[in-house]
Amino acid sequence: PEDLASLAAVRGATFDRLFLELMIRHHECALVMVADLLATPRAAQDVDVNVFANEIHLVQTAEIDVMHQMLSDLQGAPQ
C-alpha cells in the first residue's frame, strides 16, 4: 500500500522512475521464488512446472534488463 500511495503522489518522469524501480523489485522477487523452487529437491520434477519456472526466469530476467535500460534512458528526463 505504501508503494502504491507513493506512485499515486507523483507524475511524469518521477512516476516512470518509481514505477520501474518497483517493477524491477517485483520481478526480482519472482526470480528468488524460482530459484527457491529449483533448489528444493524434487519440487520442480514435473515437466510442466520445470518448464514454467525456467520460462519465468528467462522472461523476468529479460524484462529486468529492459527496465534497467528504460531507467537509464530516464536519467536526463525532467522531473
LOFI-190088 format. One record per residue: residue in one letter; z, y, x of N, C-alpha, C, O in turn. Coordinates in pm, whole numbers, padded with zeros to 5 digits, always signed. Atoms other than C-alpha are relative to their C-alpha. Last residue first. Example, Ala and Ser with C-alpha at 12.3 -4.5 7.8 and 13.67 -1.06 7.14 Angstrom:
// residues 2
S-00006-00119-00082+00714-00106+01367+00073+00109-00077+00090+00220-00026/A+00000-00119+00089+00780-00450+01230+00000+00120+00090+00066+00118+00194/
//
This chain:
// residues 79
Q-00107+00052+00083-01319+01561+01105-00031+00033-00145+00047-00002-00234/P-00104-00094+00043-01649+01632+01277+00101-00067-00093+00068-00161-00165/A+00017-00052+00138-01836+01339+01433+00113+00097-00034+00226+00078+00011/G+00039-00140+00000-01829+01306+01814-00013+00061-00139-00045+00179-00152/Q-00079-00079-00094-01633+00984+01828-00033+00149-00005+00057+00232-00002/L-00074-00106+00070-01798+00848+01513+00076+00092+00095+00125+00196+00051/D+00096-00099+00049-02059+00650+01709+00069+00116-00070+00016+00227-00073/S+00050-00071-00118-01780+00470+01896-00097+00110-00042-00094+00220+00013/L-00109-00089-00043-01618+00378+01567-00044+00084+00118-00017+00204+00125/M-00004-00109+00098-01953+00239+01446+00110+00099+00035+00091+00220+00024/Q+00113-00089-00030-01982+00037+01766-00002+00119-00096-00028+00232-00054/H-00036-00072-00122-01633-00104+01710-00112+00096+00040-00086+00208+00084/M-00094-00106+00038-01737-00185+01352+00050+00077+00122+00072+00198+00114/V+00075-00106+00069-02042-00376+01475+00094+00116-00035+00059+00233-00016/D+00083-00067-00100-01833-00577+01722-00078+00116-00061-00086+00224-00002/I-00092-00082-00080-01577-00654+01451-00079+00077+00106-00054+00195+00127/E-00030-00120+00078-01862-00769+01226+00098+00091+00074+00086+00213+00066/A+00118-00087+00000-01988-01008+01494+00028+00129-00076-00012+00237-00032/T+00013-00054-00135-01640-01153+01543-00118+00096+00009-00106+00203+00068/Q-00102-00103-00015-01595-01189+01167-00006+00063+00139+00012+00184+00153/V+00034-00117+00081-01927-01371+01134+00101+00113+00021+00063+00229+00040/L+00124-00065-00046-01874-01615+01420-00028+00130-00074-00058+00232-00011/H-00019-00052-00135-01511-01696+01342-00124+00075+00049-00112+00186+00101/I-00086-00118+00010-01575-01726+00970+00018+00062+00138+00008+00184+00155/E+00084-00107+00053-01863-01962+01042+00080+00129-00014+00031+00237+00020/N+00084-00047-00110-01638-02174+01261-00093+00112-00044-00120+00205+00033/A-00085-00070-00097-01378-02198+00987-00083+00055+00115-00062+00169+00158/F-00042-00127+00058-01640-02284+00723+00082+00082+00100+00060+00202+00115/V+00119-00087+00002-01798-02554+00940+00038+00138-00052-00003+00239+00005/N+00032-00033-00138-01456-02707+01010-00119+00095+00007-00116+00194+00081/V-00103-00094-00047-01351-02693+00646-00033+00045+00142-00021+00163+00174/D+00019-00127+00069-01678-02853+00533+00100+00106+00047+00063+00222+00066/V+00121-00068-00048-01658-03124+00798-00018+00136-00065-00048+00234+00003/D+00101+00003+00106-01300-03220+00716-00120+00083+00045-00104+00197+00089/Q+00083+00118-00020-01119-03253+01048-00105-00018-00109-00209-00080-00086/A+00140-00035+00025-00996-02897+01035-00092-00119+00019-00208-00103+00057/A+00009-00096+00110-00624-02964+00998-00145+00033-00036-00176+00059-00152/R+00060+00057+00121-00633-03284+01204-00018+00100-00115-00066+00061-00222/P+00061+00134-00002-00410-03134+01475-00041-00047-00140+00037-00042-00235/T-00089+00094+00068-00346-02763+01420-00067-00138-00005-00177-00152-00060/A-00098+00048-00096-00528-02553+01680+00096-00102-00061+00172-00167+00011/L+00068+00088-00095-00834-02515+01455+00096-00057+00105+00068-00162+00163/L+00052+00118+00068-00622-02379+01173-00060-00098+00100-00029-00217+00097/D-00114+00083+00036-00428-02142+01396-00045-00130-00067+00008-00237-00038/A-00050+00059-00125-00751-02013+01548+00119-00091-00028+00130-00200+00029/V+00094+00105-00039-00897-01962+01200+00049-00070+00128+00043-00192+00138/M-00016+00111+00094-00586-01771+01088-00092-00116+00036-00051-00232+00031/V-00127+00066-00032-00593-01556+01401+00020-00121-00091+00061-00227-00045/L+00023+00078-00122-00961-01479+01344+00126-00074+00044+00118-00186+00093/A+00077+00120+00038-00885-01376+00986-00026-00087+00122-00021-00210+00113/C-00095+00093+00063-00616-01142+01119-00070-00127-00046-00014-00236-00037/E-00072+00065-00109-00876-00984+01349+00105-00098-00055+00129-00203+00006/H+00085+00105-00054-01094-00920+01043+00071-00073+00115+00057-00195+00128/H+00013+00104+00102-00814-00725+00872-00082-00119+00053-00043-00234+00036/R-00128+00072+00002-00738-00529+01191-00005-00116-00101+00044-00225-00072/I-00005+00076-00125-01106-00439+01222+00129-00082+00004+00127-00200+00037/M+00085+00117+00018-01109-00341+00855-00004-00086+00126-00008-00209+00117/L-00067+00095+00089-00811-00111+00905-00082-00127-00020-00027-00237-00024/E-00116+00053-00072-00968+00060+01207+00074-00104-00085+00116-00208-00033/L+00047+00094-00101-01299+00093+01021+00116-00061+00078+00115-00181+00106/F+00052+00118+00069-01134+00251+00719-00043-00106+00101-00009-00223+00087/L-00114+00077+00047-00934+00487+00940-00045-00128-00070+00014-00234-00049/R-00073+00055-00114-01243+00604+01125+00114-00090-00046+00128-00203+00002/D+00084+00103-00062-01452+00647+00809+00073-00068+00116+00072-00190+00127/F-00002+00117+00087-01172+00834+00633-00076-00115+00065-00028-00229+00070/T-00136+00052-00013-01136+01072+00928+00016-00125-00086+00076-00223-00043/A-00005+00084-00119-01515+01112+00934+00139-00059+00022+00152-00169+00077/G+00096-00020-00107-01515+01242+00579+00015-00099+00114+00043-00217+00095/R+00142-00002+00037-01204+01229+00366-00087+00008+00126-00037+00026+00237/V+00094-00060-00096-00833+01160+00392-00143-00011-00050-00174-00089-00140/A-00038-00137-00034-00540+01102+00155-00100+00070+00092-00086+00189+00119/A+00023-00087+00116-00678+00794-00020+00024+00146+00035-00026+00235-00033/L+00145-00013+00023-00705+00614+00314-00030+00098-00112-00123+00179-00102/S+00054-00079-00111-00340+00682+00393-00149+00023-00015-00199+00132+00010/A-00041-00139+00026-00240+00559+00049-00053+00091+00110-00098+00202+00082/L+00089-00050+00105-00443+00242+00109+00035+00144-00036-00055+00223-00064/D+00133-00018-00057-00263+00186+00439-00098+00057-00102-00177+00145-00071/E-00004-00120-00085+00076+00244+00281-00138+00029+00060-00179+00144+00069/P+00000-00123+00081+00000+00000+00000+00000+00128+00084-00064+00227+00048/
//
